[in-house]
Amino acid sequence: MVGKQKSTWNEQQAAKARAYISQCVTELCKQNAFPEGITARFVLLSNYRVSGQTLYRHRDLWHPNHMSQQQLATLSRINSKTKNGNHKNHPTSIGANER
């Protein structure tokens, strides 16, 4: 059989973790609640039941020194669009059904 190989369980878990972290970052930006500082981001994301090891394995999704310019620009656009909005959803509800 030629084509895609089936993902391993570890690869599937890594993909789920990346999607969850990305979703958290996006929602926090929409709520204008994503801090600029590295430690503050780490602590905040840790509060969403993401381990420190997982966060550092996928730091390209949240760490300002490891994010691409395109990601930073996207987050900046999200922040600017929502600065005047009123977001009442509490971030702890992000992905609650997916965990």
N, C-alpha and C positions, 0 to 999 in steps of 0.2 A: 504494500500500500504506500503510495507516494502522497505527500501532503503534510499537513500539520500533525505534530505529535501531541498527544493529550498532555495537558498540564499536570504536573505533579501536585500533590496536596499542598506542599510547601509553597509552590508558585501561586496556587489559588489563594492561599492565606495571605501571601505578600500582596497580591493584587487587591484583595478585600481591604487590607490595612491601608494601602495607598489610596484607594477610593474613599475610605472613611476619613482619613486625615485631610484629603483634598476637600471633601464635603464640609468638614468642620471649619477649615480655613475660609472657604467661600462664605459659609453662613455667618461666621464671626465678622468677616469683612462687611457683609451686607448689614449687619447689626452695628457696624462701626465699633466693634469690641475687640478687634485683633490688635494687640499691642505691637509697638515697634521694637521693643527690646527682646533680645534673644531669650534671656532667662524668663521674662514674663510670658513669652510665647510658649516656652517649654512647660512651664508650670500650668498655664491655662489648658494646653492640649493634654497634659497628664491628667487633668481633672475630668477628661472625657474618656477615661479608662483606656488610654493608650500608654503602653509602657515606655520608659525612657529609652530602652534598647530599640524598640520599634521606631520611635521618633527619630533617633539618630541614624538608623538604617535608611530612613526616608526623609532625611533633612532637606533634600532638594525641594520638598513640598512646602516647607514652613520657615526654614532658617534663612534670614536675609542674606547671609554671606554665601549661600549655596543655591539660592533660587536664580533662575535664568532672568534675563532682562525682560523677556516676554511675560513671564509669570508675575514679576513685580509690576509691570505696566497693567496687566489684567487686574491685579488686586487694587491698584491705584484707581482704575476706572470703576471698579465695583464700589470702592469707598466713596468716590466723588458722586456717584449716582445716588447713593443712599444717605449722604450726609444730612439731607433735609428730611429724609423719611423717618417714620416712627415705627420701629420694629419691636413688637411686643413679645415675639417668640423667644423664650428662654433658650440659650444655646445648649443646655443639658438635654434638650429633647432631640438634638440632632442624631439621626440614625438610631434612635432608641429601639426601633423594631428590628434593626438589622444586627444587633449585637447578640 
